Amino acid sequence: MSHSTYIGMDKEEIDTPALLIDLELLEKNVKTMAEYYRGKKGTTLRPHQKGHRLPIIAKKQIGAGAKGVSMTSFGLAEYYVNCGISDILITCEIYGGNKIKRLCSISKHADVTVGVDNIENVRQLSTAALGSDTKINVAAELYMGASSCGVKIEEAKSFVKELIKFKGVNFKGFWWHQGSLADIINWQERKKAHFETLNKIALLKDELDDEDISVEMLSGGFTCTWNITPECPRLSNVEVQAGSYVFSDWCSHESEGLEVFDYALTVLTRCISTPKRGEAMFDFGLNSCSHEHTDNYLNVVGPKFKDLDGVKKIKQREEISMALYENPSREIKVGDVFELIPPHSDTTAKLHDKYYCIRNNKVEAIWSNYGRGLF
């Protein structure tokens, strides 16, 4: 069926499994974040795009006041530039001769900054940029512990002083991702740990300022620090790379301060069998809904049913899943459709070719997921 065939269709008529966006909740999440940052002088939002990977949502975020976007995937950055988005931070180091050539190309058409943490990589970028008659913006990534790239904060000043010797590259500043903060459920404890890091970064910036080295970009923080990073008194003119808030997921709601963002992304599924009392089979599985925790990918937790209580356990296979239930809040009949709240919206989104955008229980639009699979 063509996309136009679905427009105006009732949600329950969509072939399942399907990825749904509740447009009203999406717009509410974008507005909630935008209104908070609108009142924070010296702090801006640079939303990360690894979750939705949709330029149309990025433009909604920018239209609401965000300063550009960030993303880890270089291929996604190329796609966004081709869609007219020109202020992009690539939160990853770029290696490989061909990728660096491609970076030189998009640097001629957009304000793209790329992360670096190795002088040899800086040398490669410099050589390529000079050979392509362009300049590449770079931001030194700061090391934030296990599973992080970057230069240690105490070594960053000497790294930058070496970096700025190279022609063809333009030092913009620093970026970081302190992912361990997502493990801290309590908001006050998370704030304390985050401020300890931000104070060190503020000191680093002051030291570089004293040596007349301009630090234009300070970009860090993410959804779990969306209302913490801007409150740090020592650090100003900082960007926050919150991203998953636009969709949210049930695991995010475990952290204090994130419950204000609603579940805008769900997976529509249909009951296909009730083989025995207390058991129901559904037409979703690991290929349509992720099962890992949004903050700990080794922790398998599975999705939750929306507006259905009484489900005790979900056993996911690749294409189908079994739900074990007791005294459900609504009858579970073969052919009925239900919605699932994923535990991790980012990885669930990349399992589907398209989003069905719903308003008032009807399909308003279909957005092709062209950003899926771009690296």
C-alpha positions in Angstrom: 0.0 0.0 0.0 1.2 3.5 -0.8 1.6 6.0 2.0 -1.3 8.0 0.9 -3.6 5.0 1.3 -3.0 5.1 5.0 -3.8 8.8 5.6 -7.0 9.1 7.6 -7.0 5.4 8.5 -8.0 4.4 12.0 -5.0 3.3 14.1 -6.5 -0.1 14.7 -6.5 -0.8 10.9 -2.7 -0.5 10.5 -0.9 -3.7 9.7 1.0 -4.9 12.7 3.6 -4.7 14.1 4.0 -1.0 13.4 5.9 1.9 14.9 3.6 4.7 16.0 4.3 8.4 16.9 1.7 10.1 18.9 2.0 13.6 17.4 0.4 15.4 20.3 2.8 13.9 22.8 5.8 14.4 20.6 4.9 18.1 20.2 4.3 18.3 24.0 7.7 16.9 24.7 9.4 19.2 22.3 7.5 22.2 23.8 8.4 21.2 27.4 12.1 21.1 26.6 12.0 24.3 24.5 10.2 26.3 27.1 12.7 25.4 29.8 15.7 26.4 27.7 14.0 29.6 26.5 14.3 30.8 30.1 17.9 29.8 30.6 20.3 32.5 29.6 23.7 31.3 28.4 22.5 27.7 27.9 21.3 26.2 24.6 19.8 22.9 23.5 21.6 20.9 20.8 19.4 17.8 20.6 21.0 14.5 19.7 19.5 12.7 16.8 20.5 9.0 17.3 17.0 8.1 18.4 14.5 9.4 15.8 17.0 10.1 13.0 14.4 12.3 11.3 15.2 15.7 9.8 11.5 16.7 10.1 11.7 16.3 13.9 15.0 18.0 14.0 13.5 21.0 12.2 10.7 21.1 14.8 13.3 21.1 17.6 15.3 23.9 15.9 12.1 25.8 15.2 11.4 25.7 18.9 14.8 27.2 19.7 17.4 24.5 19.6 20.9 25.4 18.3 21.6 22.9 15.6 21.8 19.2 16.3 24.3 16.5 17.3 24.7 12.9 16.2 27.3 10.1 16.3 26.8 8.7 12.8 28.7 10.5 10.0 26.4 9.1 7.4 23.4 10.5 9.2 25.2 13.9 9.3 25.5 13.8 5.5 21.8 13.0 5.2 20.9 15.9 7.4 23.1 18.3 5.5 21.3 17.2 2.3 18.0 17.9 4.0 19.0 21.5 4.8 20.2 21.3 8.4 23.5 23.1 8.6 24.7 23.3 12.2 25.8 19.8 13.2 28.2 18.4 15.9 29.4 14.9 15.0 30.0 13.2 18.4 32.5 10.7 17.1 36.0 10.6 15.8 36.2 10.2 12.0 38.8 7.8 10.5 39.4 6.3 7.1 40.6 8.1 4.0 37.2 8.1 2.2 35.2 9.2 5.2 37.6 12.1 5.8 37.2 13.1 2.1 33.4 13.1 2.7 33.9 15.2 5.8 35.8 17.7 3.7 33.0 17.8 1.2 30.1 18.5 3.7 32.3 21.0 5.5 32.1 23.2 2.4 28.3 23.2 2.6 27.5 23.3 6.3 28.8 24.3 9.8 29.9 20.8 10.8 32.1 20.1 13.8 33.7 16.7 14.5 35.1 15.2 17.7 38.8 14.5 18.0 41.0 12.9 20.8 44.2 12.0 18.9 46.8 14.2 17.4 47.4 11.8 14.5 43.8 12.0 13.6 44.1 15.8 13.7 47.0 15.6 11.3 45.0 13.5 8.9 42.1 15.9 9.0 44.5 18.9 8.5 46.1 17.3 5.5 42.8 16.4 3.9 41.3 19.8 4.5 44.3 21.7 3.1 44.2 19.4 0.0 40.5 20.1 -0.4 40.8 23.9 0.1 38.5 23.8 3.1 38.6 24.0 6.9 37.3 21.3 9.3 35.9 22.4 12.7 37.0 20.1 15.5 36.0 19.8 19.2 38.2 17.9 21.6 36.2 15.1 23.2 36.7 14.8 27.0 37.1 11.3 28.5 34.3 10.4 30.9 35.2 7.0 32.0 34.6 3.4 30.7 33.0 3.2 27.3 34.0 6.7 26.4 36.5 8.1 23.9 38.3 11.3 24.7 41.2 13.1 26.3 41.4 13.2 30.1 40.5 16.6 31.4 43.9 17.1 33.1 45.6 16.4 29.7 43.2 18.4 27.6 45.1 21.8 27.8 48.3 20.3 26.4 46.3 18.4 23.7 44.6 21.6 22.6 47.9 23.6 22.5 49.2 20.9 20.1 46.0 20.8 18.1 45.9 24.5 17.3 49.3 24.2 15.6 47.7 22.5 12.6 46.4 24.4 9.7 43.2 23.3 8.0 41.4 22.6 11.3 39.5 25.1 13.4 39.4 24.4 17.2 35.9 25.1 18.4 36.0 23.8 22.0 35.0 20.6 23.9 32.3 18.1 24.0 31.6 15.2 26.4 29.1 12.5 27.4 29.1 11.4 31.0 26.9 8.4 30.4 27.4 7.0 34.0 25.0 9.7 35.2 22.1 7.8 33.8 22.7 5.1 36.5 21.9 7.6 39.2 18.1 7.5 39.8 18.0 10.3 42.4 18.0 13.8 40.9 20.0 15.5 43.7 22.7 12.8 43.6 22.9 13.0 39.8 23.2 16.8 40.1 26.1 16.6 42.6 28.0 14.1 40.4 27.4 16.2 37.2 28.5 19.5 38.9 31.7 17.9 40.0 32.6 17.2 36.3 31.3 20.6 35.1 33.4 22.5 37.6 36.5 20.7 36.3 35.5 21.7 32.7 35.0 25.3 33.8 38.5 25.4 35.3 39.9 24.0 32.0 38.2 26.7 30.0 39.5 29.4 32.4 43.1 28.1 31.9 42.8 28.2 28.1 41.2 31.7 28.3 44.3 32.8 30.3 46.5 31.6 27.4 44.3 33.4 24.8 42.9 30.2 23.4 39.3 30.7 22.5 36.8 28.0 23.6 33.6 28.7 21.6 31.9 25.4 22.1 31.1 23.6 25.4 28.7 20.8 24.5 27.7 18.1 27.0 24.9 16.8 29.1 22.0 14.7 27.8 18.4 13.9 28.6 19.0 12.8 32.2 20.7 16.2 32.9 18.4 18.3 30.8 17.4 20.4 33.9 20.7 20.0 35.7 23.4 21.2 33.3 22.0 24.7 32.9 21.9 25.2 36.6 25.7 24.9 37.1 26.9 28.3 38.4 30.5 27.8 37.2 29.8 27.0 33.6 28.1 29.3 31.1 27.4 29.2 27.3 27.1 25.4 27.4 25.0 23.2 25.1 23.0 20.2 26.2 22.7 17.3 23.9 19.3 15.9 25.1 17.8 13.6 22.5 15.7 10.7 23.7 13.2 13.0 25.4 11.2 13.5 22.2 10.0 9.8 22.4 10.8 8.8 25.9 10.5 5.1 27.1 9.5 3.4 30.2 13.0 2.9 31.5 13.7 6.7 31.3 10.8 7.2 33.7 12.7 5.4 36.4 15.0 8.4 36.7 13.8 11.4 38.7 13.2 14.4 36.5 12.4 12.5 33.3 8.8 11.6 34.0 7.6 14.9 32.5 8.2 13.5 29.0 5.4 11.4 27.7 5.5 8.1 25.8 5.3 9.4 22.2 6.7 6.3 20.6 4.9 2.9 20.8 4.7 -0.3 18.9 1.3 -1.4 17.7 0.8 -5.2 18.0 -2.1 -7.6 17.5 -3.0 -10.6 19.5 -2.8 -13.7 17.2 -3.5 -16.5 19.6 -4.7 -17.3 23.1 -3.6 -20.9 23.4 -4.5 -21.4 27.0 -5.8 -19.4 30.0 -3.3 -16.7 31.0 -1.3 -16.8 27.8 -1.6 -14.7 24.7 0.6 -14.6 21.6 1.3 -11.3 19.8 2.9 -10.5 16.4 5.8 -8.4 17.7 9.2 -9.6 18.6 12.9 -8.6 18.9 12.7 -7.6 15.2 10.1 -4.9 16.0 10.7 -3.9 19.6 13.9 -3.8 21.5 14.2 -5.5 24.9 17.3 -3.9 26.5 17.3 -1.2 29.3 17.8 2.3 27.9 20.7 2.9 30.3 22.2 -0.6 30.5 22.1 -2.5 27.3 23.2 -5.8 29.1 20.0 -5.6 31.2 17.2 -7.4 29.3 13.9 -6.0 30.6 11.4 -6.1 27.7 8.6 -3.7 26.7 5.4 -2.9 28.7 1.9 -2.8 27.5 0.2 0.6 27.4 -3.2 0.7 29.1 -3.1 -3.0 30.0 -2.4 -4.1 33.6 -2.1 -7.6 34.7 0.7 -8.8 32.3 3.3 -10.7 34.5 5.9 -11.5 31.9 6.7 -11.1 28.2 8.7 -13.7 26.4 10.1 -12.3 23.1 11.2 -14.2 20.1 12.3 -12.8 16.8 8.9 -12.3 15.2 6.4 -13.2 17.9 6.0 -12.9 21.7 4.0 -14.5 24.5 2.5 -12.5 27.3 1.7 -14.3 30.5 -1.1 -12.5 32.4 -3.5 -12.7 35.3 -6.6 -10.6 35.9 -5.9 -8.2 33.0 -7.5 -4.8 33.1 -9.0 -5.4 29.7 -10.0 -8.5 27.8 -7.4 -10.0 25.5 -9.0 -11.4 22.4 -7.6 -12.7 19.2 -7.4 -9.9 16.6 -7.4 -7.0 19.1 -4.6 -4.5 18.9 -2.5 -3.2 21.8 0.3 -0.7 22.1 3.7 -1.4 23.6 6.0 1.0 25.4 9.6 0.0 24.6 12.3 0.0 27.2 14.6 1.7 24.8 13.1 4.0 22.2 16.3 4.7 20.3 17.0 1.1 19.3 13.3 0.3 18.7 13.0 3.2 16.2 15.8 1.8 14.1 14.0 -1.5 13.6 11.3 0.0 11.3 11.3 1.5 7.8 8.5 4.0 8.6 6.7 5.8 11.4 2.9 6.0 11.4 2.1 9.5 12.9 -1.1 9.4 14.8 -3.4 12.2 15.9 -6.9 11.5 17.4 -6.4 7.8 16.7 -6.1 8.4 13.0 -3.0 8.4 10.7 -2.1 12.0 9.9 1.2 11.3 8.2 3.8 8.6 7.4 7.5 9.5 7.8 9.9 7.2 6.1 12.9 6.3 8.3 15.6 7.1 5.7 18.1 7.7 8.5 17.9 4.1 9.5 21.2 2.2 8.8 23.3 5.3 8.1 26.7 5.0 9.7 
